[in-house]
Amino acid sequence: MRIRIYDDGAGADEAVRDCLFVLGWGNRCRHDNVQWLVDRLARRYRVHVAELPTHITDFEREWVAPLESYAADLDRFDLLGHSAGGLAAAHLDADGAGNRVYLSPWWGSDYPLPDAVFRAVTSLPISTPVLPFSDLGADALGALATDQQLADGPAAASPAFLRTVDRAQRRLPPAREDAVAFCTLTDAIVDPRAIGHRLPADRIRLYDGGHELFSSPARESLTGTVLDSLSEGPSALGSGPAP
C-alpha cells in the first residue's frame, strides 16, 4: 500500500487536522480527477492519500492492517473513503478517527449471477485476475473520467479477490453515528441498496452522475458539502433536499 502526504497550503500549518483519504479500487494519485479532489481537501487538511493494492487475497492483511498501522501514528484525523476504500475504511478501528465520509462505498455488490453460481466461482483457488469487468467505462465512473483513469482501471478480478471482498462486506461492523455517505442511485459498480441498509436517509446525500463523485459534474456543487461533512459530521448535510 502506498500512502502519499499532501501538506501544501492549509496543511502546512501544524494546527491543521489530518485527513486520511482511502482511494477506491484502481484509483491512483496521478489521476487528474483524484488530484482535483485532493487539491480541495488540502485547503483544509493535511491529506494522507492511500492507494490500495489492486489484486489481493487477504482483505485484513493487505488492506485493513496497513491502514490501521498508519493511522496509529496520527493523532486526530477525519476519514474519507471512496468505493473499495470505503469498505476498507469502514473496517478501520483507530482511536484517532473522527468524522467518517464515504463516497459510493462498496458495501454491497449486485453481481449478474445467481448466488449459488457466485459462491461456486469465488470458491475456486485462483488468485489470477481471470474474471473480466465490462462496466468500468466512463458511463459508469463519471462523465469527467479521463483516458488515463480508464486505462489504469482493473480489467478483471480473481475469484480469490471477489471472495475476500464478499467476506468483508458480510462482516462489516456497525456503522458509526458520525458516518455519512454520498452516492448515486444509478451506480453500476456498487449496490446503492447496501448503503441504504447501513445508513439512515438523513445521513445519505444523493447526486446525479457516475460511481465517482470526483469524476462527475456534480462534484462542483457537492464537494463543499463533502468537506463540511468531514469537519462537522452529519449536521453538515442539514435537513433539506439534495441539490
N, C-alpha and C positions, 0 to 999 in steps of 0.2 A: 504494500500500500504506500502510495506517495502522498505526502501532505506538504502543501506549499503555503507560505505565510505572505499575506498582503498587508503591509503596515504603512503604506503611504497615506498622506492626508490625515484624516482623523485618527487613524491607527497609530500614528507616530507619537501621540500623546499617551504617556504611561497610564493616565487615568481612564482611558477609553477601554470599554469592555471588549472581551473577546467573543467571536462568533465562530463556531465550528460548523462548517458547511460541507455536508457529505453528498458528493455528486452521485448521479444515477449511473446505471449500468452502461458503460461505453462513453460517458461524458468525460471530457478532458479539459484542463485549464486552458489549453491553447485554442479551444473553440470560441469563436467570436461571441456567440450568444451567452455562453457561460461567463466569459470575461465581462460582458455588458452588465450582468447581474453582480458579479464580484466587485466591479468598479463602484456600483451604487452601495453595496454593503460596506465597502471600505470608507465611505463618507462618515459612517457612524461607529464602525467596529475595526478592530484588528482581526482580519479574517484568516482562518485556517481552513484551507480547502483540501478535502480528502478525495483522492481518486481511487475508486475501488478496483481491485484486481478483477479482470473480466471473467475468466473461466475458473471457478472454484469448485471444490468438492466438500469443503467443510465450512459452513457458514460462521460458526462461532470462532474457529481458529483463524480464518482468513479475513473475515470482515469485522466481527464484533470485538475480538480481543485486541487487535491493533488500535482500534478507536478508543477502547477503554484505557489502554496503556498510555495513549497520547493525552487523553482527557484528564488523566490523573495528575498531569503536570500543569494543568490550567487551574486557576483559582476559581473564578466565576465566569461562566460563559453561557451564551444563548445558542440554541441548536437549530440548524436548518438542514433538512434532508429532502432530497429530490428522488422520487421513484424508488429504485433499489436502495439508494441512500436513506430514504425514509423508512424502509424496512429495517436496515441496519441500525439507524438512529433510534428507532422505537425499542430496540433491544438493549440500547446503551444504558448501563447503570453507572452513573457518575455523580458523586456528591456535589460537584460544582455546576451541574447543568441547571439552567434557569428555564426560560420560556422555550417551548418547542414549536416550530413551524414546519409543516410538511407540505411539499409541492408534489401533487399527484403521487402519493406514496403507494408503493407496490405491496399493499397489504392483502391483496387477493388477485387471483387470475381467473380469466374466463376462457379457458382453452377450448377450441372447437373439437373436443374429443369426449366421448363417454368417459365417465370417471374410471370405469374398470380398465379401459384401454390406456388412459393416462397412467394409472398405477402400474400396469404391466410394462409400459415403455420406460417409466422412470425407475423401475426396479432393475433394469439392465445395468451390469457393472461396466459401464462405458463412460469414460471421462473426456473423450474426444468430442468436440462440437460437431455433431452429425445431423442435428435436427434443425432444418432451416427456418428462418423467420421471413415472413412476407409482408409484414405490416409496420416496418420501421422506416418508411419513407417520409417525405416532407408533409404529406397529408396527415400522417399520424403524429409526427413530432410537433409540427407547428409551421405556419406559412413562412416564417423567417429562417427556417433551418437552412444551413449552408451546405455546399457541396462537401466541404471537409467533414462536417458532422456526419453526413450520410455515409461518406467513405470510411470513416473511422468506426461507425457503429457496428456492433456484433451482427454477423450474418447468420449465425447458428448457435445452438446451445447443446450441451451434452445432457444425456439422461441424469448423470450424477449432479450436474448443476441444478436442473429443474427439481430434482428430488430434495436437495438441501434447501432450496428456496421454499418449496412447498412445506417442508417441515417447519421452517422458520415462520411462515405465515400462520400455521396451525398453532404455534407455540407463542404467539405474540403476548406479551404481558399486558395487563390492563392499561388503557390509555390514561395519560396523565391529565389532571384537571387544567393544566396550563397549556395544553396542546391545541393547535388549530391546524386546519388543512385548507389548501386551495386546490381545486380540481375542476375538470370539465366532465359533464355527464356523457359526452360522446367520446370519451377516452377509448382508443382502440388498442392500447398497450396494457394498461392495468384495469382491474374491475372497480369502477367507482362505487359499486354497491358495498364493497368491503370497507370503504371509507365511511359510508353512511352507517354501517353496522357498529363502527367503533366510536364515532364522534357524533354528538347531537347536532342538529341542523344549525344552531346558533354559533357553532364553532367551525363551520364549513363555509367558505366563500367560493361560489361558483363563478366560472368565467367561460366565455366562448373562445374556443381555439383548440390547439392540439395538446398532446401529452405534456410538452414542455412549456410552462408558462413563459419562461425567458426566451422561447423561440416563437411566441405567439404575439400578434398585435396587441392583445390585451395587457401585455407587460407594461405599457406606458401608463395605463390608468391604475394598475393594481400593485406595482412594485412599492409605492409608498405605503400601502396597507400592509404588505408583507413586512416591511421594515418596522412599521409601528407595532405589528403583532409580535415581532421578535423582542422589541424593547419593552412593550407594555402588556403583552399577553392577550388573552381572548377579548378583553374590553375594547381593544382597538378595532374589532370588527363592528362594534356598535349593534344596534338593533334594526337598522334599516335594510332594505333590499340591496343585493349586489349591484354594482354599477353596470 
